[in-house]
Amino acid sequence: MKIILKMSSPLFLLCLITGCWSLNEPDHLAFNLGDGWDIEDNGHVLVTTQIAIPANSGGLDAGGGGEGKRAFQTMSASGTNLYDSLHNLQKELSREIFVGHREVLLIGQKMAEHGIDKLLDEIVRNPKSELRSKVFVVKDGRAKDIFTTDPIFDPYTQTSLTRQEEILHIRHTYFRDLLADSLSRGIHPMVPALSLSPSSKPHYVGSAILNSNNHLKLVGFLDSQESAYANWISNRQDSLVSDFFIREKENNISVILKFLKSQIRAKMSGDDIQIHIQLTGKGSIVENNTELDPTKAADLKIIEKELKKNLQQEVTKLIATVQDKYRTDIFGFGKKVHHQLPKQWKGYEEEWDRIFPELQVSINFNVRCDDPGQSNTSMKY
């Protein structure tokens, strides 16, 4: 018996090795790197797909913005639903479209305003779909417009979009995250938003809010700073920059906050729910245009006090905006109530969208500036 086990162990380990198990040869496949969803005037779904061209992706000419051959081909087709559009797109290709390597999903603003709930079915139902695709909403434009641009450094558009998020220390929103938030009670999805710059290059502009109780329709947008604070509350932000003034308008400081953490506690006060948020982080001073010396304890105390004051104002304003204007729980307060107050949640679950705008929310900050930078005071000339 031991001999049989020893002989079968290598075979079992081979089965665990990851790899491409498709029966189709790579030269029979068209690798889908990214999809874009737009809605046409007649209500049809317009799908734009970026297909890799391996023969053009290896040399110097493959970089975006050059005069060499593109490393990808962008194609579009429309249909009555998502699958019909993809089927019509397949008719134009001699290779089978393979979605297992799809890295991004872009949603045009009009499509987001229409609602994307019905489009999710095809992806979930298709066993070949990539649930780790990063999701973006295109503000003031179409998904197709993003895919028709040439990246500056990278051979593929989706690589540039992914690296932008990483450089800005924003955690990716995968399709599986969108799906989980849309199916959960007590939270609504928030998705990164892109837009085209005046030079026709895609760039990050904040976040789009989707209502999971209304066909995943677009509710509105948060700008990049508001999004950073919202993601901090939701534990989806690794770092952010805070710019604030000291005493007078011309005296300002910029601080990078890292190691961001959030703790949310739900408590009952009589018949009302109270939400308490504890936000923590460690700061590095990257610009100091004041007379304060952060290496001195008294001056550092002033800087940290003003930093907390600024954060308190900004985050309080954000929460008020989301409660009063968008009335959509993107922070997951409802999920916290569900987990921490399960008995009370049963009575609030169906009415949460009505209760959320009236919630009492308190915020406490535990932030320190541990790194003063390489200079103590501001430069003088």
Backbone torsions as a table, in degrees:
resi	resn	phi	psi	omega
1	MET	NA	-42.0	179.7
2	LYS	-63.7	-36.4	179.6
3	ILE	-64.5	-40.8	179.4
4	ILE	-63.6	-41.5	179.6
5	LEU	-64.5	-40.9	179.3
6	LYS	-64.4	-37.1	-179.0
7	MET	-73.5	-32.7	-176.6
8	SER	-83.8	-20.3	-177.7
9	SER	-59.1	-47.3	178.0
10	PRO	-60.1	-36.2	178.5
11	LEU	-65.5	-39.0	179.1
12	PHE	-65.6	-40.9	179.3
13	LEU	-65.1	-35.9	177.2
14	LEU	-62.0	-34.6	179.7
15	CYS	-67.3	-24.4	-178.4
16	LEU	-84.7	-12.1	-179.2
17	ILE	-68.1	127.1	-179.7
18	THR	-78.0	154.5	179.4
19	GLY	172.9	-178.1	179.6
20	CYS	-86.9	112.7	-176.0
21	TRP	-100.5	12.7	177.5
22	SER	-65.5	137.8	179.0
23	LEU	-74.2	-15.2	179.5
24	ASN	-82.4	141.0	175.6
25	GLU	-71.1	148.6	-179.8
26	PRO	-55.2	-33.9	-178.7
27	ASP	-78.6	4.7	173.7
28	HIS	-106.2	1.7	-174.4
29	LEU	-115.4	146.9	170.5
30	ALA	-107.0	108.9	-173.0
31	PHE	-79.0	114.9	179.0
32	ASN	-81.1	115.5	-178.7
33	LEU	-94.0	-22.1	-179.4
34	GLY	-170.2	147.7	177.9
35	ASP	-121.5	147.8	173.2
36	GLY	-125.4	138.4	-179.0
37	TRP	-115.3	125.5	173.8
38	ASP	-132.7	161.3	176.5
39	ILE	-114.6	136.0	-180.0
40	GLU	-91.5	169.6	-177.0
41	ASP	-61.4	-28.9	179.8
42	ASN	-87.1	5.9	178.9
43	GLY	88.7	-3.5	179.0
44	HIS	-72.9	155.2	178.8
45	VAL	-91.0	123.5	176.2
46	LEU	-100.1	117.3	179.1
47	VAL	-105.5	127.8	174.8
48	THR	-113.6	128.7	-175.4
49	THR	-123.0	139.3	174.5
50	GLN	-104.4	116.8	-176.7
51	ILE	-104.2	131.5	178.8
52	ALA	-73.1	141.8	172.7
53	ILE	-115.8	92.1	-173.0
54	PRO	-55.8	-34.6	-177.2
55	ALA	-63.9	-21.4	-176.9
56	ASN	-105.2	6.7	-171.2
57	SER	-103.1	1.0	-173.3
58	GLY	-99.2	-29.6	-172.7
59	GLY	-93.8	-174.5	-180.0
60	LEU	-66.7	-28.3	-177.7
61	ASP	-71.7	-9.8	-175.5
62	ALA	-76.4	-18.0	-178.4
63	GLY	-63.3	146.8	179.9
64	GLY	-65.3	149.3	175.8
65	GLY	85.1	-8.2	179.6
66	GLY	-85.2	178.9	-179.2
67	GLU	-96.2	0.9	179.0
68	GLY	-76.9	-172.9	-179.5
69	LYS	-73.1	143.8	177.8
70	ARG	-68.0	148.6	176.4
71	ALA	-86.3	2.9	-179.3
72	PHE	-148.3	163.5	174.4
73	GLN	-125.8	130.0	178.6
74	THR	-100.5	128.7	-177.6
75	MET	-133.7	152.0	-179.6
76	SER	-135.8	150.6	174.2
77	ALA	-156.8	152.6	-179.3
78	SER	-120.8	161.2	179.4
79	GLY	-166.5	179.6	-177.2
80	THR	-71.3	-26.6	175.3
81	ASN	-147.0	-174.1	-174.2
82	LEU	-65.1	-46.2	-178.6
83	TYR	-64.9	-39.9	179.4
84	ASP	-61.5	-39.2	178.0
85	SER	-65.1	-44.6	179.2
86	LEU	-65.0	-37.5	178.1
87	HIS	-64.5	-41.4	178.0
88	ASN	-67.1	-33.5	176.8
89	LEU	-67.9	-38.5	179.6
90	GLN	-61.2	-30.8	-179.5
91	LYS	-62.9	-20.8	-177.5
92	GLU	-91.5	-1.5	-175.5
93	LEU	-120.2	148.0	177.6
94	SER	-92.2	-1.3	177.3
95	ARG	-121.2	152.8	178.8
96	GLU	-73.7	130.2	177.7
97	ILE	-69.1	124.3	-179.3
98	PHE	-110.5	115.5	-174.2
99	VAL	-95.8	1.6	-177.8
100	GLY	-66.8	-14.9	178.8
101	HIS	-110.3	13.1	-179.1
102	ARG	-64.8	123.3	-173.7
103	GLU	-99.4	-30.6	-178.0
104	VAL	-135.6	152.7	170.9
105	LEU	-125.7	118.8	179.2
106	LEU	-107.4	136.9	-178.1
107	ILE	-121.5	118.2	177.7
108	GLY	-65.1	153.9	-175.4
109	GLN	-60.8	-43.0	-179.6
110	LYS	-63.9	-37.3	176.2
111	MET	-65.2	-41.4	178.4
112	ALA	-64.3	-38.1	177.6
113	GLU	-66.7	-33.0	178.0
114	HIS	-70.1	-33.4	-176.8
115	GLY	109.2	134.9	-174.3
116	ILE	-114.2	9.6	-174.7
117	ASP	-60.2	-38.5	-177.8
118	LYS	-72.5	-19.7	-179.6
119	LEU	-78.6	-19.4	-177.6
120	LEU	-71.3	-25.1	-174.3
121	ASP	-60.2	-43.7	-176.9
122	GLU	-63.1	-38.9	-178.5
123	ILE	-69.6	-44.3	-179.7
124	VAL	-66.7	-37.8	-175.9
125	ARG	-75.6	-26.0	-177.1
126	ASN	-82.7	114.9	-177.4
127	PRO	-66.6	-15.8	-179.5
128	LYS	-89.5	-5.0	-175.9
129	SER	-67.3	150.9	177.4
130	GLU	-98.9	107.5	-177.8
131	LEU	-78.2	-5.8	178.3
132	ARG	-96.7	14.7	175.0
133	SER	-64.0	136.9	177.4
134	LYS	-81.4	136.8	-174.1
135	VAL	-106.6	138.1	176.3
136	PHE	-138.9	150.5	169.5
137	VAL	-109.1	135.7	-178.9
138	VAL	-93.1	109.6	-179.8
139	LYS	-77.1	134.5	177.0
140	ASP	57.6	35.2	-179.9
141	GLY	-173.1	-174.5	-179.7
142	ARG	-106.7	154.5	174.5
143	ALA	-62.9	-35.5	180.0
144	LYS	-58.5	-36.2	-178.2
145	ASP	-63.9	-34.4	179.8
146	ILE	-68.4	-42.6	-176.2
147	PHE	-72.7	-17.2	-179.7
148	THR	-90.8	3.3	177.0
149	THR	-89.2	157.7	176.9
150	ASP	-99.2	121.5	175.9
151	PRO	-65.2	152.2	-176.4
152	ILE	-77.5	-51.4	-174.0
153	PHE	-104.2	-37.5	-169.7
154	ASP	-93.9	153.4	179.7
155	PRO	-70.6	-24.8	-175.5
156	TYR	-124.8	146.3	-179.6
157	THR	-61.6	-44.8	-174.9
158	GLN	-65.8	-27.0	176.1
159	THR	-66.2	-41.6	178.1
160	SER	-63.3	-43.1	-179.2
161	LEU	-63.8	-41.8	-179.8
162	THR	-65.3	-42.2	-178.2
163	ARG	-71.3	-29.3	175.0
164	GLN	-59.4	-45.9	179.0
165	GLU	-61.8	-42.3	-178.1
166	GLU	-65.3	-40.7	179.3
167	ILE	-64.3	-36.4	179.8
168	LEU	-85.0	3.2	177.8
169	HIS	60.0	38.4	176.9
170	ILE	-102.2	128.4	178.3
171	ARG	-71.8	138.5	-177.8
172	HIS	-64.0	145.5	170.0
173	THR	-102.6	105.2	-178.8
174	TYR	-83.8	161.8	177.9
175	PHE	-57.4	-37.7	180.0
176	ARG	-63.5	-32.4	176.6
177	ASP	-68.5	-44.1	176.7
178	LEU	-59.1	-43.8	-179.4
179	LEU	-64.7	-44.6	-178.8
180	ALA	-63.2	-45.0	-179.9
181	ASP	-67.0	-35.3	-178.5
182	SER	-71.7	-23.4	-179.3
183	LEU	-97.4	-7.7	-177.0
184	SER	-92.8	148.3	173.0
185	ARG	-88.3	142.1	176.2
186	GLY	90.2	13.3	175.8
187	ILE	-159.7	147.2	175.3
188	HIS	-120.3	148.5	-175.9
189	PRO	-69.2	145.1	170.7
190	MET	-127.3	123.3	-170.9
191	VAL	-120.6	139.1	176.6
192	PRO	-56.0	144.8	-178.4
193	ALA	-116.6	141.1	177.4
194	LEU	-118.0	161.4	172.3
195	SER	-153.1	161.6	176.8
196	LEU	-88.5	131.4	177.8
197	SER	-75.4	169.2	176.4
198	PRO	-56.0	-25.1	177.6
199	SER	-90.8	13.3	176.9
200	SER	63.1	39.3	174.2
201	LYS	-117.3	134.3	-179.9
202	PRO	-69.0	138.8	177.6
203	HIS	-147.2	156.7	-177.6
204	TYR	-74.1	130.7	-178.2
205	VAL	-125.2	3.8	-179.9
206	GLY	135.3	-138.3	-176.3
207	SER	-139.6	153.0	174.7
208	ALA	-107.3	137.5	179.0
209	ILE	-101.5	127.5	179.2
210	LEU	-115.2	142.2	-179.3
211	ASN	-98.6	109.8	-177.4
212	SER	-73.7	-12.6	177.2
213	ASN	-95.1	2.8	-179.6
214	ASN	-139.2	59.9	173.8
215	HIS	61.1	25.9	-177.9
216	LEU	53.7	45.9	177.6
217	LYS	-84.2	151.2	177.5
218	LEU	-67.7	128.0	177.8
219	VAL	-95.6	-40.0	-178.5
220	GLY	170.5	-172.8	-177.0
221	PHE	-124.6	149.8	166.7
222	LEU	-109.3	144.3	176.9
223	ASP	-75.2	178.6	-172.2
224	SER	-64.4	-38.0	-179.8
225	GLN	-72.3	-41.7	175.9
226	GLU	-60.7	-39.8	179.5
227	SER	-63.7	-39.1	179.0
228	ALA	-61.7	-43.4	178.6
229	TYR	-66.6	-42.4	179.5
230	ALA	-62.9	-41.0	178.5
231	ASN	-69.4	-31.4	174.9
232	TRP	-61.9	-47.5	178.8
233	ILE	-58.9	-36.7	-176.3
234	SER	-90.6	7.2	-178.3
235	ASN	60.1	39.8	179.1
236	ARG	-123.1	17.4	-178.8
237	GLN	-127.9	130.1	-179.1
238	ASP	-88.9	-35.2	178.8
239	SER	-157.6	163.1	176.3
240	LEU	-156.1	164.9	179.5
241	VAL	-108.4	133.2	176.5
242	SER	-119.8	122.5	176.7
243	ASP	-109.5	128.1	-177.5
244	PHE	-148.9	162.6	-176.6
245	PHE	-101.9	150.4	175.8
246	ILE	-114.9	113.0	175.1
247	ARG	64.4	-65.3	-177.0
248	GLU	-115.7	157.2	-173.5
249	LYS	-59.6	-33.6	-174.9
250	GLU	-81.8	-8.6	-179.3
251	ASN	-101.0	105.8	-176.5
252	ASN	-131.0	159.9	-179.7
253	ILE	-135.7	143.5	173.6
254	SER	-116.1	131.8	-177.8
255	VAL	-129.0	132.9	170.6
256	ILE	-94.0	120.9	177.4
257	LEU	-97.4	126.1	180.0
258	LYS	-122.1	175.9	179.8
259	PHE	53.4	46.4	-176.4
260	LEU	-73.1	134.5	177.5
261	LYS	-138.3	154.9	178.9
262	SER	-138.9	138.0	172.7
263	GLN	-127.4	128.4	-178.9
264	ILE	-117.6	129.0	178.5
265	ARG	-122.2	132.4	176.8
266	ALA	-106.5	128.9	-179.3
267	LYS	-133.4	155.2	176.6
268	MET	-96.8	134.7	173.0
269	SER	-125.4	93.6	-171.1
270	GLY	69.0	-122.4	177.0
271	ASP	-96.6	2.6	-175.8
272	ASP	-105.1	150.0	175.7
273	ILE	-94.6	135.6	174.0
274	GLN	-118.0	137.5	179.0
275	ILE	-110.0	127.1	178.4
276	HIS	-117.0	126.3	-177.3
277	ILE	-115.7	129.5	174.2
278	GLN	-113.4	116.4	-179.4
279	LEU	-112.1	129.5	-178.0
280	THR	-125.7	154.9	178.1
281	GLY	-177.7	162.1	177.8
282	LYS	-118.7	133.1	-172.7
283	GLY	-107.7	150.3	171.7
284	SER	-123.5	125.7	179.2
285	ILE	-77.8	120.6	-178.0
286	VAL	-108.7	-14.8	173.6
287	GLU	-154.7	133.7	-177.5
288	ASN	-133.6	104.2	179.3
289	ASN	-106.4	39.6	179.3
290	THR	-126.5	176.9	176.1
291	GLU	-88.3	-0.1	-176.4
292	LEU	-77.1	143.9	177.8
293	ASP	-109.4	105.8	-175.9
294	PRO	-66.9	-9.5	175.9
295	THR	-81.3	-10.3	176.3
296	LYS	-96.1	133.0	-173.9
297	ALA	-58.2	-42.0	-177.8
298	ALA	-65.3	-43.3	179.7
299	ASP	-69.1	-39.3	178.7
300	LEU	-62.6	-36.6	178.4
301	LYS	-62.8	-39.3	177.8
302	ILE	-64.6	-44.7	-179.4
303	ILE	-61.2	-46.9	-178.6
304	GLU	-66.0	-35.7	177.7
305	LYS	-64.1	-44.9	179.6
306	GLU	-69.0	-34.4	176.4
307	LEU	-61.7	-48.4	179.1
308	LYS	-63.2	-39.2	178.6
309	LYS	-61.6	-44.3	179.2
310	ASN	-64.9	-44.5	179.1
311	LEU	-62.8	-40.9	179.3
312	GLN	-59.6	-45.0	-179.8
313	GLN	-65.2	-45.5	-175.3
314	GLU	-68.6	-45.4	-177.5
315	VAL	-71.2	-38.3	176.1
316	THR	-61.3	-42.0	177.9
317	LYS	-63.3	-41.6	178.9
318	LEU	-60.9	-49.5	-178.1
319	ILE	-61.6	-40.6	177.8
320	ALA	-62.6	-40.3	178.8
321	THR	-63.0	-45.7	-179.3
322	VAL	-65.9	-39.3	-179.7
323	GLN	-70.9	-45.0	-172.8
324	ASP	-84.7	-40.7	-174.3
325	LYS	-89.9	-49.0	-174.5
326	TYR	-96.5	-26.5	174.7
327	ARG	51.8	40.4	-175.0
328	THR	-135.4	123.8	-175.2
329	ASP	-79.5	90.7	177.2
330	ILE	-89.7	-9.1	-176.2
331	PHE	-87.1	-16.2	-177.6
332	GLY	80.8	25.6	176.7
333	PHE	-59.5	-39.7	179.8
334	GLY	-62.0	-38.3	177.8
335	LYS	-63.8	-38.1	178.3
336	LYS	-66.1	-41.1	176.5
337	VAL	-61.8	-42.0	179.4
338	HIS	-58.4	-44.4	-176.3
339	HIS	-79.5	-37.0	-173.3
340	GLN	-94.0	-26.6	179.2
341	LEU	-130.0	63.7	-173.0
342	PRO	-60.4	-35.9	-179.7
343	LYS	-67.5	-45.2	179.8
344	GLN	-68.6	-31.9	-177.8
345	TRP	-59.8	-32.8	-179.6
346	LYS	-58.4	-32.7	179.6
347	GLY	-86.3	-15.2	-177.2
348	TYR	-104.6	-17.7	-169.1
349	GLU	-54.6	-50.8	-175.8
350	GLU	-71.9	-18.9	-177.0
351	GLU	-108.7	13.6	-170.7
352	TRP	-62.0	-38.5	180.0
353	ASP	-63.5	-26.7	176.4
354	ARG	-81.7	-34.5	-177.1
355	ILE	-76.7	-37.6	-173.5
356	PHE	-51.7	-47.0	-178.4
357	PRO	-63.0	-19.5	-177.2
358	GLU	-99.0	1.9	-176.7
359	LEU	-63.4	142.3	171.2
360	GLN	-88.9	120.2	-175.5
361	VAL	-122.6	127.3	175.1
362	SER	-116.3	146.9	-175.8
363	ILE	-129.4	134.0	175.5
364	ASN	-126.2	138.4	-177.7
365	PHE	-114.1	134.0	172.4
366	ASN	-123.0	82.5	-177.5
367	VAL	-124.1	141.0	179.5
368	ARG	-132.0	150.4	174.2
369	CYS	-101.4	91.2	-176.6
370	ASP	-81.5	-22.0	-175.4
371	ASP	-118.8	110.1	-178.9
372	PRO	-81.0	-4.3	-174.9
373	GLY	89.8	-175.1	-175.2
374	GLN	-86.4	-4.4	178.6
375	SER	-129.5	147.6	-178.6
376	ASN	-82.2	-62.2	179.4
377	THR	-100.3	177.4	179.7
378	SER	-72.1	157.6	179.7
379	MET	-69.9	137.5	179.1
380	LYS	-121.2	139.5	-179.3
381	TYR	-123.7	NA	NA
